[in-house]
Amino acid sequence: MPDSEPSGGDMIDPTVATPARIYSYLLGGTDHFPADRAAAEKALETMPVRDFARVNRAFLTRAVRYLAENGLDQFLDVGIGLPAPGSTAETALAVRPDARIVGVDNDPTVLALARAHGEDPAPSGARIVAGDVRRPAEILAHPEVRGRLDLDRPVAVLLVAVMHFVTDEDDPYGAVRTLMDAVAPGSVLVLSQVTSDLDPEGMRATARAYDRSSVRTAVRSGKEIAAFFHGLEPVDPGLVLLSRWRPDEHVLPGDDRIGMYGGVALKR
Ligand SMILES: C[S@@+](CC[C@H](N)C(=O)[O-])C[C@H]1O[C@@H](n2cnc3c(N)ncnc32)[C@H](O)[C@@H]1O
């Protein structure tokens, strides 16, 4: 991204780092400003956050492929992020060309770039809309969500690497419950988030680096992350370190040192 504000995003502030643009930088993408790169480099001093991004993205890709191969054809990806390989749309459409994907994000950069890239290979494909997971009812009422997804049929609800940007005062558990209550039996929750379990001190220092960004972080224990899945039936292997969730050849030695948990669970 050029080091000036791209057109079409009147609320974009290039001087304040955002999680979506930091993540783009860490994944080797092009959609970031100097403030994002500085925040990422600060975080890299305390934690291998580039590996966190890679391992998380690979988890998302494996989970979406697994679900598409097992009959899911509707995806609601909340906190979808900026364009990068292994996306929900790319992965799901490769398996199910008829899949329907709605992405939601609260970073205006994501919306501006989606518009710029003409995101919407109708009649299927991905549509990206503005929304905030802290206001789940608005997401569920959005005309694109209502128009593209049939909530009376199973939907994969993705909250991948987003809930650690929702602090407890914003009722993260209530938000997940509201989304899952709205979807049909047979729907699944796919969720990952960073944990303090492996390296509490390092994670605290990394969270401070992210505090320079547009959001506050909420690093959680495995037990606290498991609570997001309350009332849902875990899909094997349950909530695990991301490298242990149905690993493939892209999981590298040492990836089990990455402090992120993730899982998939079914709504009966
Ligand atoms: C680390 S990226 C993850 C992107 C993608 N889900 C993945 O795992 O590859 C986190 C994304 O969540 C978005 N996000 C953060 N807080 C959010 C909120 N309250 N509502 C919606 N999106 C949010 C950010 O803008 C960013 O795009």
The ligand as an SDF file (V2000), in Angstrom:
LIG
                    3D

 27 29  0  0  0  0  0  0  0  0999 V2000
   -5.5540  -10.9010   12.9180 C   0  0  0  0  0  0  0  0  0  0  0  0
   -6.7730  -10.4830   11.7180 S   0  0  0  0  0  0  0  0  0  0  0  0
   -7.4360  -12.0860   11.3090 C   0  0  0  0  0  0  0  0  0  0  0  0
   -7.9600  -12.1700    9.8870 C   0  0  0  0  0  0  0  0  0  0  0  0
   -8.5620  -13.5370    9.5320 C   0  0  0  0  0  0  0  0  0  0  0  0
   -9.7310  -13.8180   10.3600 N   0  0  0  0  0  0  0  0  0  0  0  0
   -7.5590  -14.6510    9.7250 C   0  0  0  0  0  0  0  0  0  0  0  0
   -7.5920  -15.2790   10.8040 O   0  0  0  0  0  0  0  0  0  0  0  0
   -6.7460  -14.9050    8.8490 O   0  0  0  0  0  0  0  0  0  0  0  0
   -8.0760   -9.8290   12.7860 C   0  0  0  0  0  0  0  0  0  0  0  0
   -9.1970   -9.1770   12.0240 C   0  0  0  0  0  0  0  0  0  0  0  0
  -10.2830   -8.9280   12.9140 O   0  0  0  0  0  0  0  0  0  0  0  0
  -10.7840   -7.6210   12.6630 C   0  0  0  0  0  0  0  0  0  0  0  0
  -11.4380   -7.1350   13.8810 N   0  0  0  0  0  0  0  0  0  0  0  0
  -10.8660   -6.7490   15.0430 C   0  0  0  0  0  0  0  0  0  0  0  0
  -11.8070   -6.3610   15.9240 N   0  0  0  0  0  0  0  0  0  0  0  0
  -12.9980   -6.5190   15.2930 C   0  0  0  0  0  0  0  0  0  0  0  0
  -14.3440   -6.2850   15.6780 C   0  0  0  0  0  0  0  0  0  0  0  0
  -14.6420   -5.8000   16.8940 N   0  0  0  0  0  0  0  0  0  0  0  0
  -15.3310   -6.5530   14.7980 N   0  0  0  0  0  0  0  0  0  0  0  0
  -15.0360   -7.0320   13.5500 C   0  0  0  0  0  0  0  0  0  0  0  0
  -13.7740   -7.2580   13.1190 N   0  0  0  0  0  0  0  0  0  0  0  0
  -12.7810   -7.0060   13.9860 C   0  0  0  0  0  0  0  0  0  0  0  0
   -9.5630   -6.8210   12.2720 C   0  0  0  0  0  0  0  0  0  0  0  0
   -9.8880   -5.6380   11.5720 O   0  0  0  0  0  0  0  0  0  0  0  0
   -8.8140   -7.8200   11.4330 C   0  0  0  0  0  0  0  0  0  0  0  0
   -9.1940   -7.7490   10.0870 O   0  0  0  0  0  0  0  0  0  0  0  0
  1  2  1  0
  2  3  1  0
  2 10  1  0
  3  4  1  0
  4  5  1  0
  5  6  1  0
  5  7  1  0
  7  8  2  0
  7  9  1  0
 10 11  1  0
 11 12  1  0
 11 26  1  0
 12 13  1  0
 13 14  1  0
 13 24  1  0
 14 15  1  0
 14 23  1  0
 15 16  2  0
 16 17  1  0
 17 18  1  0
 17 23  2  0
 18 19  1  0
 18 20  2  0
 20 21  1  0
 21 22  2  0
 22 23  1  0
 24 25  1  0
 24 26  1  0
 26 27  1  0
M  CHG  2   2   1   9  -1
M  END
$$$$
